[in-house]
Amino acid sequence: MANRSSKGKPPSAQRTLRRLFSAISAVSVFVVAVAGAQQPDRAQTELLARRATERLQALQREADRLALQERTLLGELRKLEVERQLRTAEMKRLDIDAAKVEAQLAATSERMQVLQTSERAEQPELRARLVEIYKLGQARYLRLILSTPDLRHLGQATRTVAVLAKLDRDRIALHQHTLAELKRTRTALEQRRNEFTTLRSSAEKAQAAAQRAVQARAELVRDIDQKRDLNAQLAGELQMTQQNLQAMLRDMASGTSGRTVLPAETAALPVAPVRGDLPWPVSGQVRRSFSRGSSSNGIEIAAPEGADALAVHDGVVAFAGTFAGFGNLVILDHGSQTFSLYGDLLEIAVRKGARVEHGHPVGSVGPTPAGTNGLYFELRVDGQPVDPLQWLKKR
């Protein structure tokens, strides 16, 4: 047996397997014709009709669950949209307020600059006058008397000096007071600017979070829509199959079944509507997963030697024998170019051409090429390998 544990099936095994599937497809019309010519079994048809009904009910429950989930998500999406709009409006308001503060801060800084420039320009003159007044000191009246030729002008000179000194002091005090007020205003405006910066940062984070939440909910809604579309498609296919089964049962009851010729596929449930609900071929952990485009087209399930390998769906045995790279191999044809493969079998329990119901053994688990016990399982839909884990029941 070729080594498939690390490098997958050899290229020659892949080519041989493709030729085998081509041969199976070529003779499928003949198999269908032979199967259609056989008298359908009433008990089997009734069982299939019940299974179709049960699956339809399961699909309906799933459709109801998806619809409820979508309504909930749409409600959340509307709330998140409102929240996002509120955050956007809040950011606009903060931007307007911040712009006003920036304008006030610029005007205050400009005014302070003007006052400081004026102060620097007036400082020499003020300083000279203050020095002169200081020099007069307590003896200013005596000096004024000595410097005034006319005593009648003494009072006027004294008052003039006093007024000038007061004006200079008031001028300096007002200048300093105004400058201090402007500094306090600028400090307050800078604090408000920092607060706006913090608030805007928080608003941006909240808006980004709301945007991410909206996108996440929108993606979930799109995903649910796709699932609902698939659910409706599968339900439609299953309803058609159910109608064909019911028609077959009516013909059997009226004894006119020979008058209605139905293809063999109408006497079996299609695989597509039971996607995600197929039983596992054997209990065990997945040792190797499916990898599209690689040499491994299936999965390997660890299981004890001798455990039953069970059919995952009704079908006809298209191949049962030894196959290079797969050991003992059974291929079930489920119709519509859908096949399931069971490889590395210790023993084969079915024969080519036999009809096998789901859950019935097709063989027993044997050793893999790596020397461990397990089952190689592959599923092909429309003739192409698919990931079996997307079709088997979740566990």
C-alpha positions as CSV (number, residue, x, y, z in Angstrom):
1,M,0.0,0.0,0.0
2,A,1.4,3.4,-0.9
3,N,2.4,5.8,1.8
4,R,-0.4,8.4,2.2
5,S,0.2,9.6,5.8
6,S,2.6,12.5,5.0
7,K,2.5,13.1,1.3
8,G,-1.0,12.1,0.4
9,K,-2.0,9.8,-2.4
10,P,0.6,9.2,-5.1
11,P,-0.1,11.0,-8.4
12,S,-0.6,7.7,-10.1
13,A,-3.3,6.8,-7.5
14,Q,-5.0,10.2,-8.2
15,R,-5.0,9.6,-11.9
16,T,-6.3,6.1,-11.5
17,L,-9.0,7.3,-9.2
18,R,-10.1,10.0,-11.7
19,R,-10.3,7.3,-14.4
20,L,-12.4,5.2,-12.1
21,F,-14.9,8.0,-11.5
22,S,-15.0,8.6,-15.2
23,A,-15.9,5.0,-15.7
24,I,-18.5,5.2,-13.0
25,S,-20.1,8.2,-14.6
26,A,-20.1,6.5,-18.0
27,V,-22.1,3.5,-16.7
28,S,-24.3,5.5,-14.3
29,V,-27.1,5.8,-17.0
30,F,-27.1,2.0,-17.3
31,V,-27.3,1.5,-13.6
32,V,-30.2,4.1,-13.3
33,A,-32.1,2.3,-16.1
34,V,-31.7,-1.1,-14.4
35,A,-32.6,0.3,-11.0
36,G,-35.6,2.1,-12.5
37,A,-36.9,-1.1,-14.0
38,Q,-37.0,-2.8,-10.7
39,Q,-40.3,-2.7,-8.7
40,P,-39.9,-0.1,-5.9
41,D,-40.2,-1.4,-2.4
42,R,-43.2,0.2,-0.6
43,A,-41.6,0.0,2.9
44,Q,-38.4,1.6,1.7
45,T,-40.3,4.3,-0.1
46,E,-42.4,5.1,2.9
47,L,-39.2,5.3,5.0
48,L,-37.6,7.7,2.6
49,A,-40.8,9.8,2.6
50,R,-40.7,10.0,6.4
51,R,-37.0,11.0,6.3
52,A,-37.8,13.6,3.7
53,T,-40.6,15.0,5.9
54,E,-38.3,15.0,9.0
55,R,-35.6,16.8,7.1
56,L,-38.0,19.3,5.8
57,Q,-39.2,20.0,9.3
58,A,-35.6,20.4,10.4
59,L,-35.0,22.9,7.5
60,Q,-38.1,24.8,8.5
61,R,-36.9,25.1,12.1
62,E,-33.6,26.2,10.8
63,A,-35.3,28.8,8.6
64,D,-37.3,30.1,11.5
65,R,-34.2,30.3,13.7
66,L,-32.3,32.2,11.0
67,A,-35.3,34.6,10.4
68,L,-35.4,35.3,14.2
69,Q,-31.7,35.8,14.3
70,E,-31.8,38.1,11.4
71,R,-34.6,40.2,12.9
72,T,-32.6,40.5,16.1
73,L,-29.5,41.6,14.2
74,L,-31.5,44.1,12.1
75,G,-32.8,45.6,15.3
76,E,-29.3,45.8,16.7
77,L,-28.1,47.3,13.4
78,R,-30.7,50.1,13.5
79,K,-29.7,50.9,17.1
80,L,-26.0,50.9,16.1
81,E,-26.7,53.1,13.1
82,V,-28.4,55.6,15.4
83,E,-25.4,55.4,17.9
84,R,-23.0,56.0,15.0
85,Q,-24.9,59.0,13.8
86,L,-25.0,60.4,17.3
87,R,-21.2,59.9,17.6
88,T,-20.7,61.7,14.3
89,A,-22.9,64.6,15.4
90,E,-21.0,64.8,18.7
91,M,-17.7,64.9,16.8
92,K,-18.9,67.7,14.6
93,R,-20.1,69.7,17.7
94,L,-16.7,69.1,19.4
95,D,-14.9,70.3,16.3
96,I,-17.0,73.5,16.2
97,D,-16.4,74.2,19.9
98,A,-12.7,73.4,19.6
99,A,-12.5,75.8,16.6
100,K,-14.1,78.5,18.7
101,V,-11.6,77.9,21.5
102,E,-8.7,78.0,19.1
103,A,-9.9,81.3,17.7
104,Q,-10.3,82.7,21.2
105,L,-6.9,81.4,22.2
106,A,-5.3,83.0,19.1
107,A,-7.0,86.3,19.8
108,T,-5.9,86.2,23.5
109,S,-2.3,85.4,22.5
110,E,-2.3,88.2,20.0
111,R,-3.6,90.7,22.5
112,M,-1.0,89.6,25.1
113,Q,1.6,90.0,22.4
114,V,0.4,93.6,21.7
115,L,0.4,94.5,25.4
116,Q,3.9,93.0,26.0
117,T,5.2,94.9,22.9
118,S,3.6,98.2,24.2
119,E,5.0,97.5,27.7
120,R,8.5,97.0,26.3
121,A,8.2,100.3,24.3
122,E,6.9,102.3,27.3
123,Q,9.2,100.8,29.9
124,P,12.2,103.3,29.4
125,E,10.0,106.4,29.7
126,L,8.1,105.0,32.7
127,R,11.2,103.9,34.4
128,A,12.8,107.4,33.9
129,R,9.8,109.2,35.4
130,L,9.6,106.8,38.3
131,V,13.3,107.3,39.0
132,E,12.8,111.1,39.0
133,I,9.8,110.8,41.4
134,Y,11.8,108.5,43.6
135,K,14.7,111.0,43.7
136,L,12.3,113.7,45.0
137,G,11.6,111.4,48.0
138,Q,10.3,113.0,51.2
139,A,12.1,116.3,50.3
140,R,10.2,116.9,47.1
141,Y,8.3,119.9,48.6
142,L,11.6,121.5,49.6
143,R,13.1,121.0,46.2
144,L,10.0,122.2,44.6
145,I,10.1,125.4,46.7
146,L,13.7,125.9,45.9
147,S,13.2,125.3,42.2
148,T,10.0,127.4,42.0
149,P,10.7,131.1,41.7
150,D,7.1,132.0,42.4
151,L,5.6,130.5,45.5
152,R,2.2,130.9,44.0
153,H,3.0,128.1,41.6
154,L,4.2,125.7,44.3
155,G,0.8,124.1,45.0
156,Q,0.2,123.7,41.3
157,A,3.6,122.0,40.7
158,T,3.1,119.7,43.7
159,R,-0.3,118.6,42.4
160,T,1.0,118.1,38.9
161,V,3.8,115.8,40.1
162,A,1.4,113.9,42.3
163,V,-1.1,113.4,39.5
164,L,1.6,112.4,37.0
165,A,3.0,109.8,39.5
166,K,-0.6,108.5,40.2
167,L,-1.3,108.2,36.5
168,D,2.0,106.3,35.9
169,R,1.2,103.9,38.8
170,D,-2.4,103.4,37.6
171,R,-1.2,102.8,34.1
172,I,1.3,100.2,35.3
173,A,-1.2,98.6,37.6
174,L,-3.8,98.4,34.8
175,H,-1.3,97.1,32.4
176,Q,-0.2,94.4,34.8
177,H,-3.8,93.5,35.7
178,T,-4.8,93.2,32.1
179,L,-1.8,91.1,31.3
180,A,-2.6,88.8,34.3
181,E,-6.2,88.5,33.2
182,L,-5.1,87.6,29.7
183,K,-2.7,84.9,31.1
184,R,-5.5,83.4,33.2
185,T,-7.8,83.4,30.1
186,R,-5.2,81.8,28.0
187,T,-4.5,79.1,30.7
188,A,-8.3,78.4,30.9
189,L,-8.6,78.2,27.1
190,E,-5.6,75.9,26.8
191,Q,-7.2,73.7,29.5
192,R,-10.5,73.7,27.5
193,R,-8.5,72.8,24.3
194,N,-6.9,69.9,26.1
195,E,-10.3,68.8,27.3
196,F,-11.7,69.0,23.8
197,T,-8.7,66.9,22.5
198,T,-9.5,64.2,25.1
199,L,-13.2,64.3,24.3
200,R,-12.6,64.1,20.6
201,S,-10.2,61.2,21.1
202,S,-12.9,59.4,23.1
203,A,-15.5,60.2,20.5
204,E,-13.3,58.9,17.7
205,K,-12.8,55.6,19.6
206,A,-16.5,55.3,20.2
207,Q,-17.3,56.1,16.6
208,A,-14.8,53.6,15.4
209,A,-16.2,51.0,17.8
210,A,-19.8,51.7,16.5
211,Q,-18.5,51.5,12.9
212,R,-16.9,48.1,13.6
213,A,-20.1,46.9,15.3
214,V,-22.2,48.0,12.4
215,Q,-19.9,46.2,9.9
216,A,-19.9,43.1,12.0
217,R,-23.7,43.0,12.2
218,A,-24.0,43.8,8.5
219,E,-21.7,40.9,7.7
220,L,-23.7,38.6,10.0
221,V,-26.9,39.7,8.2
222,R,-25.3,38.9,4.8
223,D,-24.1,35.5,6.1
224,I,-27.6,34.8,7.4
225,D,-29.2,35.8,4.0
226,Q,-26.9,33.4,2.2
227,K,-27.8,30.6,4.7
228,R,-31.5,31.4,4.2
229,D,-31.1,31.3,0.4
230,L,-29.3,27.9,0.7
231,N,-32.0,26.7,3.1
232,A,-34.8,27.7,0.7
233,Q,-32.9,26.0,-2.2
234,L,-32.4,22.8,-0.2
235,A,-36.0,22.8,1.0
236,G,-37.2,23.2,-2.6
237,E,-35.2,20.2,-3.8
238,L,-36.4,18.1,-0.9
239,Q,-40.0,19.1,-1.5
240,M,-39.7,17.9,-5.1
241,T,-38.2,14.6,-3.9
242,Q,-41.0,14.3,-1.4
243,Q,-43.6,14.9,-4.0
244,N,-42.0,12.2,-6.2
245,L,-42.0,9.8,-3.3
246,Q,-45.7,10.5,-2.5
247,A,-46.6,10.0,-6.2
248,M,-44.8,6.7,-6.2
249,L,-46.7,5.6,-3.0
250,R,-50.0,6.6,-4.6
251,D,-49.2,4.6,-7.7
252,M,-48.3,1.6,-5.5
253,A,-51.5,1.9,-3.6
254,S,-53.5,2.1,-6.9
255,G,-51.5,-0.7,-8.5
256,T,-50.4,1.5,-11.3
257,S,-46.8,1.8,-10.4
258,G,-45.8,0.2,-13.6
259,R,-47.5,3.0,-15.5
260,T,-45.3,5.7,-14.0
261,V,-41.6,5.4,-14.8
262,L,-39.5,7.3,-12.2
263,P,-35.7,7.6,-12.3
264,A,-33.8,5.7,-9.6
265,E,-32.8,9.0,-7.9
266,T,-36.4,9.7,-7.0
267,A,-36.4,6.6,-4.8
268,A,-33.6,8.2,-2.6
269,L,-33.1,11.4,-0.9
270,P,-30.6,13.8,-2.5
271,V,-27.4,14.6,-0.5
272,A,-27.5,18.4,-0.9
273,P,-30.6,19.0,1.4
274,V,-28.9,17.0,4.2
275,R,-25.7,19.0,4.2
276,G,-24.5,19.4,7.8
277,D,-26.7,16.6,8.9
278,L,-24.9,13.5,7.5
279,P,-24.0,10.9,10.1
280,W,-20.3,10.2,10.7
281,P,-18.9,7.1,9.0
282,V,-17.2,6.1,12.2
283,S,-16.7,7.5,15.8
284,G,-13.3,9.1,16.4
285,Q,-11.2,12.2,16.2
286,V,-10.1,13.7,12.9
287,R,-6.5,12.9,12.6
288,R,-5.9,14.6,9.2
289,S,-8.1,17.4,7.9
290,F,-9.3,18.2,4.3
291,S,-7.0,20.5,2.4
292,R,-8.3,21.8,-0.9
293,G,-5.7,21.7,-3.7
294,S,-3.4,19.3,-1.9
295,S,-2.9,15.6,-2.4
296,S,-5.3,14.8,0.4
297,N,-8.9,15.0,-0.9
298,G,-10.5,13.6,2.3
299,I,-10.0,13.3,6.0
300,E,-8.6,10.5,8.2
301,I,-10.6,9.5,11.3
302,A,-8.9,7.7,14.1
303,A,-10.9,4.6,15.1
304,P,-10.2,1.1,16.6
305,E,-9.4,-1.7,14.3
306,G,-12.5,-3.7,13.3
307,A,-14.9,-0.9,14.0
308,D,-17.8,-0.7,11.5
309,A,-17.4,1.9,8.7
310,L,-21.0,3.1,8.1
311,A,-22.6,4.5,5.0
312,V,-23.3,8.2,5.5
313,H,-26.2,8.2,3.0
314,D,-28.2,5.9,0.8
315,G,-26.4,4.8,-2.3
316,V,-25.3,2.1,-4.7
317,V,-21.9,0.5,-4.4
318,A,-20.0,1.7,-7.4
319,F,-16.7,0.1,-6.4
320,A,-15.6,-2.4,-3.8
321,G,-12.1,-3.8,-3.8
322,T,-8.4,-3.0,-3.4
323,F,-7.3,0.3,-4.9
324,A,-3.7,1.5,-5.1
325,G,-3.1,4.2,-2.4
326,F,-6.4,3.5,-0.6
327,G,-6.1,-0.1,0.5
328,N,-9.5,-1.8,0.6
329,L,-11.9,0.8,-0.8
330,V,-15.6,1.2,-1.1
331,I,-17.2,3.9,-3.2
332,L,-20.9,4.7,-2.9
333,D,-22.8,6.5,-5.7
334,H,-25.5,8.7,-4.2
335,G,-26.7,10.1,-7.5
336,S,-26.2,13.5,-9.1
337,Q,-22.5,13.0,-9.3
338,T,-22.2,12.7,-5.5
339,F,-19.9,9.9,-4.1
340,S,-18.6,8.9,-0.7
341,L,-15.3,7.0,-0.3
342,Y,-14.3,4.7,2.5
343,G,-10.6,3.7,2.4
344,D,-8.1,1.7,4.5
345,L,-10.7,-0.9,5.3
346,L,-9.7,-4.1,7.0
347,E,-12.6,-6.0,5.4
348,I,-15.2,-5.1,2.8
349,A,-18.8,-5.9,3.7
350,V,-20.6,-5.0,0.4
351,R,-20.5,-5.9,-3.2
352,K,-20.5,-3.8,-6.3
353,G,-24.0,-3.0,-7.5
354,A,-25.6,-3.5,-4.1
355,R,-27.9,-0.8,-2.7
356,V,-26.8,0.4,0.8
357,E,-28.9,2.4,3.2
358,H,-27.4,5.1,5.4
359,G,-26.0,3.7,8.7
360,H,-25.3,0.2,7.3
361,P,-21.7,-1.1,7.4
362,V,-19.7,-1.0,4.2
363,G,-16.7,-2.6,5.9
364,S,-14.5,-2.4,9.0
365,V,-11.7,-0.1,10.0
366,G,-8.2,-1.2,9.3
367,P,-4.6,0.1,9.5
368,T,-3.6,3.2,7.6
369,P,-0.3,3.5,5.6
370,A,1.2,5.2,8.7
371,G,0.6,2.1,10.7
372,T,-2.2,3.5,12.9
373,N,-5.8,2.4,12.8
374,G,-8.3,4.7,11.1
375,L,-10.7,5.3,8.3
376,Y,-10.0,7.4,5.2
377,F,-13.2,9.2,4.2
378,E,-13.8,11.4,1.2
379,L,-16.9,13.1,-0.2
380,R,-17.3,14.3,-3.7
381,V,-20.2,16.6,-4.8
382,D,-20.7,17.3,-8.5
383,G,-17.6,15.1,-9.0
384,Q,-15.4,17.4,-7.0
385,P,-13.8,16.8,-3.6
386,V,-15.4,18.8,-0.7
387,D,-14.6,19.2,3.0
388,P,-16.5,16.4,4.7
389,L,-16.7,18.3,7.9
390,Q,-19.0,20.8,6.3
391,W,-21.4,18.0,5.5
392,L,-21.2,15.8,8.6
393,K,-23.2,16.5,11.8
394,K,-21.5,18.9,14.1
395,R,-20.3,17.3,17.3
